[in-house]
Amino acid sequence: MPIKIFAAIVAIALLLAFTIPVVVKLKGIALGAVILIGIAMMLVDLWQSLQSKDD
């Protein structure tokens, strides 16, 4: 379980590091909304995978 949590933190950090500079530079509201939806979907998937007992 600690490895899954560490991987989740790394995945979140990498996604944010990749997408935030694009949104800040382009200042697109629609682009920001799409990226926020993507981040929300990632967090839901991450939560579900951490709750599963497949280990």
C-alpha positions in Angstrom: 0.0 0.0 0.0 2.7 2.6 0.7 4.1 2.0 -2.8 0.7 2.7 -4.3 0.4 5.9 -2.3 3.9 7.1 -3.3 3.1 6.3 -7.0 -0.2 8.2 -6.7 1.6 11.3 -5.3 4.2 11.1 -8.0 1.5 10.8 -10.7 -0.4 13.8 -9.4 2.8 15.9 -9.2 3.8 15.0 -12.7 0.3 15.7 -14.2 0.2 19.1 -12.4 3.8 20.0 -13.5 2.9 19.1 -17.1 -0.5 20.9 -17.4 -0.2 24.0 -15.2 2.4 25.8 -17.3 0.3 25.3 -20.4 -2.8 26.8 -18.7 -0.8 29.7 -17.3 0.9 30.6 -20.6 -2.2 30.2 -22.8 -4.7 31.6 -20.3 -7.5 29.7 -21.9 -10.6 29.3 -19.7 -11.9 26.4 -21.8 -8.5 24.7 -21.7 -8.4 25.1 -17.9 -11.8 23.6 -17.6 -10.8 20.6 -19.7 -7.6 20.1 -17.6 -9.6 20.4 -14.3 -12.0 17.7 -15.6 -9.0 15.5 -16.5 -7.5 16.0 -13.0 -10.8 15.2 -11.3 -11.1 12.0 -13.4 -7.6 11.0 -12.5 -8.3 11.6 -8.8 -11.4 9.5 -8.9 -9.6 6.7 -10.6 -6.8 7.0 -8.1 -9.2 6.8 -5.2 -10.9 3.7 -6.6 -7.6 2.0 -7.2 -6.4 2.8 -3.7 -9.6 1.4 -2.2 -9.5 -1.9 -4.2 -8.2 -5.0 -2.4 -6.5 -6.5 -5.5 -3.1 -6.7 -3.9 
